[in-house]
Amino acid sequence: MRSVKIFLLNLLLIGLLWAQSPAELVEQLAASSELRHAQWSVYARYVDPMNGEPPLIDHNSDMSLACASSLKVLTLGLALDKLGGDYVFKTRLYYSGSISPDGVLNGDIVIVGDGDPTLGGDQVGGAYLYDKLMAEWVKAIKRKGIKRVNGSVIADESLYPPYHVPGSWTWEDLGNYYGAGLTALCFSDNKYYLDFKPGSKAGDPAEVIAMRPEIPGLTYTNLMKTGPIYSGDNGYILAAPNCYHALFHGTIPAGTEKFSIKGAIPNPALLAAQMLDWSLKNAKIPVASAPRVFNEAREYRPEALIKTIISPPLRRIAEITNKLSNNTYTEMLLLKVAHETSGIGETKEGLKVLEDFMDKMHIDRSGMRLVDASGLSHENMITSRIFCDFLSAMTARKSFSDFYQGFARAGDSNDYGHVVTFARNTDAANNARVKTGYIGGVRSHTGYVSTRSGRLIAFSCIANNYHCKTKEITALHERIVAALASLD
């Protein structure tokens, strides 16, 4: 009899635990040691509340916090809505002056940037890698009958302000690929690969063995050391836009023949012109003067068009941007929206367009202050409630399908991005669509999850100033999303 009572008591306890609501779980987690010194906000709601249904979770939902890359969902939602999933960028190659009967161009070859973030890059399928891009341009120039250029190869980046970064990005970020700058003529994702040969043991110097692509004029001071085996990428590059001396420091792991990190190209537009100049000379087409960059708008004759490079469609770019959390792509998309809307391709103008978009969707922006499009700045402030209201409003837009499909799917090893192990073996696996965010002291997860009955929920979890390991915050957020997915 005693064993039966114990069995029934255990069933009762299991039932009580099972009956714990997501809101009760959040209140329990809020008292955990991981969040003892942190600011934490969690909000979740049905995207289609019925009969005035209250939010499922409302914990510090009006607290303004830095959100890191979760901010990208706002920018991408705006870009897909304003431009459309079929939108493509068009980078045009022109010549100026005239071509003589014997093939001498008395003028320049000009690459005119259209803000395509994928030009010459390796992130998005369908984009021209830089070597193929150069081959296409050289082939097109030959078809025009040009055998000699008495001018220069010029990069025209005048559509937007000259190569720059948002002012509140930190110095340590700027020389690295995730802190690359913005220009109307992006090239090779505005990044280069730096290959090191680690030493035989921790503490040994790490030798630079290659730079891909080679960047003319770039010098460096190499202080990179070898770290322990399996210690991962702890290497950094200190530089800035148009700065042609870089400092390499930190560690790369021992135990491998080669280890690569990625840096920000000092001037992508200039590098594009330099590579085309080199490619022409290699094809026996002499170019008289050195490559240059133009920052002032010019008119080009339609008949002087040599070649137009078409980007992959925006829906594909947006998917890669979201799943790989590409800061440069996100910032570039905001500049394009700004330029298409007002003719001014600047971040501040783009943020005004975003605010207007949210106002038209009747989203209360109280507590929101944005300074960039990607979330890299610690000065961005937003609430979890705003995220969920935005996600809910997007379900009524024509662009929703492209927007939703751009999120990484939690726990899906066949997907890619940063959530392939998120919430595995729970109802949220292969269900939740999640955008992650991380910068120093900030961890966020924002997205959608469906209940067992198929109702769609928007959720957002943001932690700031925690003193535990970031993976422990992630584990808390996994539990919350899993609890939402287990609702009937």
N, C-alpha and C positions, 0 to 999 in steps of 0.2 A: 504493500500500500504506500509506504514511504517513497519508493522509487517512482510510483505513478504520480504522486504529488510533485516530486522534483521535476518530472518530465513536463507536467502541466505548467509549472511555474516557469520553466525554461521557454515553453511555447508562448506564454504570456509576455515574457521579457522580449523575445524575438518580435512578437507582434507590436509591442510598444516602440521598439527601435525602428521597425519597418514603417510604422505610422508617423515617424518624425518628418515634418514638412521641411522643404528647402529653407524656409525662413527660420525655422527652429535650428536647423543645422548651422546656418550662418551665425546666429547668435551664440551658439556653442563654440564655433571656431573663433569668433571674435575674442574670446577669453583665452585663446591658446597662447603658449609662450612665444610662438613664432611672430605673433602680432603685438607683443607686449609694448613695443616702442613705436609701432608703425601707425600710419594713417591708412585706413582701409575703407573702401566703398564698394558696395555690391548692389546691383539693381537687376531685376528680371521681371518681365511682363509678357503676357500674351500679345502678339502683334495685332490681334483682332478681339479685344476684350468684349465680352458679352454682358449686357445688363449692368454696366458699371463695375465690372470685376476689378478689384484692387490689384496692385502689383503682387507678384508672387514673392518677391524679396525686395525689401526697401531698407537697406542698412547704410546710413550716411550718404544717401543718394544725391544730396545737394552739396557735398564736399568737393571743392575745386582741387583737383590733383593733376600732377604731371602724368601723362598716359603713355608716353613713348610711342611705339609704332602702331598701336591701336588707332591712332589718329588717321592713319592711311585710309580707313574705311570711309571717312568723310570725304576725303579728296577723290577717291576712286568712285564713290557714288555720284559725286558732282560731275566728274569728267565723263562717265558713261552716260549720264542723263543729258548733259549739255551737248556733247559731241556725238554720241551714239556709238554702239559697238562696232559698226562698220567703218568708222572714221580711220583714215590713213594719213600719215605724214608724207610729204613730198620734198625730197632734197634734190635741188636742180643744179646741174653743171652747165655753165654758160662759157662763151668766149666773148671778149670785148675787142674792139678794133676790127681789122679786116684780115682775110686770108688771101695771100698772093697766089697766082696761078701755079707757082712751084712749091706751095705748101707752107710758106712762112706766115705765121700768125704775128702780125704787128699789133699786139695787144696782150691781154692776159687770159688765163684760164681761171674761172671763178666758181668756187663751191658755195652755193647759197643755202644757208641753214634754214630749216623750217621747224626746228624744235624737236626733231625725231630723236628720242632718247636711245633708240636701238641701233642707230647707224654704225656699222662696223663692229657691233658688239656680239657677244656669244651667249646672251641670256635667253633670247626669244627665237624659237624656231621660225625660219622664213626670212630672218634678217640676214643681210650680207655680212659675213665675217670680213675683217679689214683687208685681208689678202685678196679675197674674191672681189671685194668692192673696188680695190685698186685695178684689178685686171679688167673689170667691166668699164671703168672710167677710161683706161688707156685704150681699150678696144673702140669705145665710142669716139674718142678723140681722133684715132686713126681713120675711122669711117668718115669724119669730117674733112679728111685730106690734110690734116695738120702734121707737118714733119719737123717743124722748128717753132719755138715760142720765143719771140723777142721781148717778152715781158716777164711776168711772174705767175706762179700759182697763188691765188688769193683765196682766203677763207672769209666769207661774208657772214658775220654773226650779228648783223644789225637788227634782226627782228626783235631781239631782247637786249637788255643792258649787257655790257662786256662781262666776260667770265668772272663769276663772283660766288660767294656763299652767303646764306642768311647770317646776319650779324651776331646772333646769340649762340652759334655753334661753338663748341669748345676747341681750343688750340690742339689738344691731343687727337681730336677727330679729323682735322682738316687734311692731313697728308694721307689718310687711309681711304680705301675705296668707298666706305660708307659715309665719308664726309667729302666726297668729290663735289666740285662746284657745278654751276649752271651756266649754260650757253645755248644760243640758238643752233649752234653747230656742235652737238655732242659727237664723240668719236670713241669707238671701242669701249662703250659704257663708261667713258671718262676714267678708265682704270687701266693699270698695267700690272703685270705679274712680276714678282721679284723672287728669284730662285736662290735659296741658300744651301750650302753644304754644311751640315752641323758637324761639330767636333766629335771626338770619340767618347767624351764624357761631359757631364754637367760642369759648367763654368768655362769650358773651352770657347774660344771665339768661333763664330759662325761666318763662313766665307760667302760673299756674294758671287754667284757663278753665272747668272743670266738676268736680263731685264727684257720682258716681252710685252709690247713691242719696245724696241730701242727708242729712247727719247733723246734727240740731239740736244746737247748742252747741259743735260742733267748731271750734276755732280753730287757726291754724298760723303757723309762721315758715317762709317759703319761701326756701331758699338754693340751689334747684336751678339748675344751669347747663346750657348747651348744649354738647354734645360734638361731635366731628367727624361728618361724614356716615358712616352705616353702623356707628357705634360701638356701637349697641345700647343695651339697658336697663342703665344703671349708676346708676339712681336708687334711693334708699332713703328709708324713712319711719321716724323714730324716735318711738315712743310706747309705750304699755303698756295692759293691760286697765283700763278705767274712767278712762283718762287722756284728757282732752278738749282737750289742746293737743299738736300734733304738729310735728315738725321735718322738712322735706323737704330732702334734700341729695343730692349726686352729680351725674350728668349724664344727659341724654337726647339722642338723636342729632339733628343738624341735617338739613335736607333734607326735612322733612315738615310738613304743616299742623298736625297733632295727634299727640301721642304719649301713650299711657296706661300707667300703672303701677297696681298694686293694693295697697291697704292693708288693715289689720285693723280691723274695726269696734270702737270702744271698748267697747260693750256691746250685743251683738246682740239680746238679749231685750228690752231697753228700746227699741231701734229698731223692733222688730216692733210693740210696743205703741204707739209714737209714730206709726207709719205707719197703723195701724188707726184710731187716734184721728183723724188727719188725714182719712183716707178716709171715716169716718163723718160728720165735719163737712162734708166736701165733698158728701156725699149728703144734706145737710140733716137729719142726725140729731145734735143737739147733745149734747155730753158735758161734764158739769159740772166735773170735776176733772182734774188733770194725770195722764198715764200714769205707772205705777209698776211695780216689779219685786218679786215675792214670792220669798223663799228658804226659807220654812217650809212644810212639807206641809200641805195642806188637803183636806177631803172635799168632793166635789161631787155634787149630786143627779142621778141618771140622767135625770130628766125635764127637767133644766135644760141638757141637751146641745143645742148649737146646730148644730154641724158637726164632722165628723171628717175630717181630711186624711190620706190614705193615701200613704205614700212609694212609690217604685218598689221592686221586690224587691231583697233584699240581693245576689243574684248580680250584678245590674246595677250596684249601688252599688260592690261590691267590684271589679268590672272597671274602672270609672272611677277608683276610688281607686288601683289598682295602675298602670294605664297612664299616668295623669296625675300619679301620685305625690303625691296630696293628703294633706298632713300632718293637717289638721283632721279629715277623714273617718276616717283611720286611728285617731287618738286617740279620736274619738267612738265608733267601733265597739268599742274595748277597754272603754270605760266601760259600754256597753250589755251586753257579755258579763259584766262584773263585776256589774252590777246584776241581771241575769237569774240569775246563779249564786248570789250571796250577799246580794243586796239592798243592796249598797254600791257605788255608781257612782263609784269612784275609781281612779286609775291604778295605785297600788300594789296594790290588790285585784285589778285585772285582770291584772297581771303575775304574781301568785300563781296565778291560774287558768291562765295560759299555762304556768307551770312545772309545774303538776300535769298538764296536758294532755301536755306533753313527757315527763314521767315515765311516764305510762301508755302512751306509745308506745315506752318503753325507750330514750330518747335520753339519752346522757350529756351533761349540761349543764356539765361542768367547763370553766371558762374563760369562762362567760357571766355578764354583769352588765348588767341592763337598767334604765333609768330612765324611758323613755317607750315609746310604741308605734310611732312613725313613723321614728325614727332621726335626728331633728334634733339631738339632744344629742350632743356629743362624748364624754360620759361612758358611753355604751353601749359594751359590749365583748362580742365574740363571736368564735367561730372558724369558719373555712370548713368544717371537718368537721361542726360542729353544723348548719349550714345544709343540707349535703347529706344528713345523716341525717334531718333534718326533712322535706325534700323527698321522700326515699325513703319515709318512713313515711306521708306523705300519700297516696301512690298506693294504699294499702289502705283509705282512708276512703271512706265513701259520698259525701262532699262533693268528691271529687277532680276530677270533671269540671268543676264550677263553678270550683274552685281553678285548675286547669290553663288553662281558657279565659280566665281573668282576666289572664294574662301577655300582654304585648305580643309580637308575632311579629317576630323579627329580620329586617331587610332587606325588610319588606313595606310598600310605599308605600301600600297600601290600608288598612293598620292605622293606629293613631295612638299617640302616646306618644313615648318618647325613643330608640327603637332602629330607626326606619324605615330608617336607612342602615347599621345594624350588620351586619357580615359579608356585605355584598353580594357577589355573584359567587363565593360559596363554597358548600360543602355545608350550611352552617348557615343560609343565607338561606331564608326561608319555612319554617323548620324549628325553630330554637331559640326557646324562650320565655324571655324575659329580663326581670329586674327590675334596673334601674340604681340606683345610689346615689351621691350627691355632696353633701358639705359641705366646707368649707375643708380642704385637705390629705388628703381621703379620697375614693377612687373605688372602687366595687365593682360587680360584675355577678354575678348569681345566678339560676339557673333550670334549665331542662331542655333537652336536645338529643338527637335520635335519630341513631343510626348508620345507615349505608347499608342494613344488614340489618333496621333497625327497632327495635333495642334502645334503651331509654330510659336516658339518663345524667343524673344530677344533678351540677351543677357550681357552684362558688363561687370567685370571684377577688376579693381585697380588698387594696388598696394604701393605706398610710398614710404621711404625711410625705414624699411625693415632691417633688422640686424641678424637675421638668420640667412641660410643659404637660399639663393633664388629658387632652386628646385623644390624647396619646402613650401614656398608660396605657390608655385605651380601645382603642387600636390593638393593644397587646400582648394584651389580653383577647380581642379579636376573633380574633386568630391562634390562641389556645388553643381557643376554642369551635369554630372552623372545623376545627381538627385533630381534635377529638373527633368532629365530624360526619362526617369522612372515614374513620373506622374502618369496617371491614367487619362 
